[in-house]
Amino acid sequence: MIAILWTYDVREEFIADFVAAYGPAGAWAELFVEAEGFLGVELLRGEDGRYLTIDKWASKADFEAFLAQRRAAYDALDDRTASWTRLEQRIGMFHQV
């Protein structure tokens, strides 16, 4: 299992939209659920107001296959939500030990 972690500084006026799209039943999860090996997404909010997503996949190969097949849809959703944040940063990909 792998987990891909992202952190976000969300603009106040877009918090509700962000939570709806990035949560476990949001637009990102809807896109990912089409892929083999997708295990779910978690959305967390820090005490400082930043958000963290944890995208879980059965393997790195499953995630890469998803990107190869659905890159255009991934990029389109990313473009649609980009203005909602002041900062979007991938923390990294972590492998279960």
C-alpha positions in Angstrom: 0.0 0.0 0.0 1.1 3.5 -0.7 -0.1 6.9 0.5 0.3 10.2 -1.3 0.2 13.2 1.0 -0.7 16.7 -0.1 -1.0 19.9 2.0 -3.1 22.9 1.1 -3.6 26.5 2.3 -7.2 27.1 1.2 -8.7 30.5 0.5 -11.4 31.3 3.0 -14.1 31.9 0.4 -13.5 28.4 -1.1 -13.3 26.2 2.1 -16.8 24.7 1.6 -16.0 23.9 -2.1 -12.6 22.5 -1.2 -14.0 20.2 1.5 -16.7 19.0 -0.8 -14.3 18.2 -3.7 -11.4 16.8 -1.7 -13.3 14.8 0.9 -13.8 11.0 0.8 -16.9 11.3 -1.4 -15.8 14.4 -3.4 -14.8 14.9 -7.0 -11.3 13.6 -6.5 -12.5 10.4 -4.9 -15.0 10.0 -7.7 -12.3 10.3 -10.3 -10.0 7.9 -8.5 -12.6 5.3 -7.7 -12.7 4.4 -11.4 -9.1 3.0 -11.1 -8.0 -0.4 -10.0 -6.1 -0.2 -6.7 -7.6 3.0 -5.3 -8.3 2.4 -1.6 -9.7 5.8 -0.5 -8.9 9.3 0.4 -8.8 11.1 3.8 -9.1 14.8 4.4 -7.7 16.3 7.6 -7.6 19.9 8.9 -4.8 21.1 11.0 -5.0 23.4 14.0 -3.5 26.1 11.8 -6.3 25.8 9.2 -4.2 24.0 6.6 -5.6 20.8 5.0 -4.0 17.5 4.4 -5.1 14.8 2.0 -4.0 11.2 2.1 -4.7 9.3 -1.1 -4.3 5.5 -0.6 -3.5 3.1 -3.4 -2.7 -0.6 -3.4 0.5 0.0 -5.2 2.6 2.7 -6.9 2.0 0.8 -10.2 -1.8 1.2 -9.7 -1.5 4.9 -9.2 0.8 5.3 -12.3 -1.6 3.2 -14.4 -4.4 5.5 -13.3 -2.4 8.6 -14.4 -1.5 7.0 -17.7 -5.2 6.3 -18.4 -6.8 9.4 -16.9 -4.2 12.2 -17.0 -6.4 14.6 -18.9 -9.3 14.2 -16.4 -6.8 14.6 -13.5 -5.3 17.8 -15.0 -8.8 19.2 -15.8 -10.0 18.7 -12.2 -6.7 20.1 -10.9 -7.1 23.2 -13.1 -10.7 23.7 -12.0 -9.8 23.7 -8.3 -6.4 25.5 -8.5 -7.7 28.9 -7.6 -9.2 27.7 -4.4 -5.8 27.5 -2.7 -2.9 29.8 -1.9 -0.6 26.9 -1.7 -0.8 23.2 -2.9 2.2 21.1 -2.1 2.9 17.4 -2.5 4.6 16.2 0.7 5.5 12.8 -0.9 4.6 9.2 -1.5 4.9 6.9 1.4 5.1 3.1 1.3 3.5 0.9 4.0 6.1 -0.9 6.1 
